[in-house]
Amino acid sequence: MIAPVTGVCPVVAAVFHADGTLDLPGFTRLCEHLCTTGITSIMIFGVATENAKLTDGEREVMLAALLAVRGSRPITVIATVADHATELAVARVHRWAAMGADVINILPSRFLDPPASEARDQLRTILNACPVPAIVQFLPQAGGGLPLTEILDLVDECPALVAVKVEQVPAAPAVELVRSHPAGRLTALVGWGGLEWTESIDAGAVGVQPGCALTELYLHAQAALDRGDRKAFAAQFAPLRAPLQLWLRHVEVLIAVEKYILMRRGIIADDYCRRPGAVLTADDRAAVPALIDLCQAGSVSASAGLAVR
C-alpha cells in the first residue's frame, strides 16, 4: 500500500496545438516541469485535464508520457476513471493500474442522473475492481450523483477506498464528515482550485488538488503549513483567493486561465482549449502577472508581504 496522498497534488493540464490536436511533446515538457517542482503526487484526467474532451488513444499516450517522466521519482501518479458505463469504467481501472498508475480517482457518473441504487452499485463495483488504492471525487456542482453519506456507506464494503476529494463549497462540513467516519482510515483532499483550502485544513483535510499552472505558489504555502507557520501560509495563499473566486464562476474559465498562465510562463506553446470552452476577459487576465511573479520568485514573507528567495 502506498502512502496517503498529502500536500499539493496538481492536476496536469492537457496540451494542444492551435488547431486543437494533441501536443504530446508539449504535454511531456509540462510533466517534466511539474515533476521537478517538489511535488509528491500528481493527477491526470481530472476536469482540469479536459478529460471529457480526450479520445481513448490520447489518454493512453498521455498517461504513458507522464509515467515515463515520473520514472523512479517518488511521485504518486493518480489517474481518473470517469466512464459512464460500469463495464467501461472497470476496464479502464484495470488498464490504468496495469500501465503503472499508483492510485485511481473515480468520478462517479452523473449522466442522465441515474437512480441512486444504480449509482451506488456502480461505484461499489468500480471500487472493488481497483487493484490499487482509490479516491472518490465528490463534485456536487456537476449535478446529480450520490450524496456524500452514501459514498461513505461503501467504506466497509470497499477496502480500496482510502480518500475522498471534496469539491463542495463550503468544503469544511464535507471534510469533517469524511474525517469523522467510524472506519477511521479515510483522508480528505480539497479540490475546486483550492479555494476552500484554509477552511478544509482546519476541518482536517490533508492535501489540496488544484490546477498545475501555479504549482510552486501552492508549494510555498504548503511549506509554511508544514513548519506550522499559519501566518505565513495565510500570506502566501491570500493573493490567490480573489482570482480563484472570479475564475471559478465556471470551471471552463479556470481551465482556460490555467492554460493562459502556463503559456505566459513559457511552459507550453499554446493555450488552446477544446470547445466548448470559455473566453477570458481582461479581468480574468489582470491578476496573472503578479501571481506568476510570486510563483517564480519564492515564498511570501508574512511580516513584510514581500517575495523572498
Summary of the structure (lengths in Angstrom):
residues: 309
radius of gyration: 18.4
end to end distance: 36.6
largest distance: 55.6
contacts: 1039
relative contact order: 0.13
helix: 47%
strand: 13%
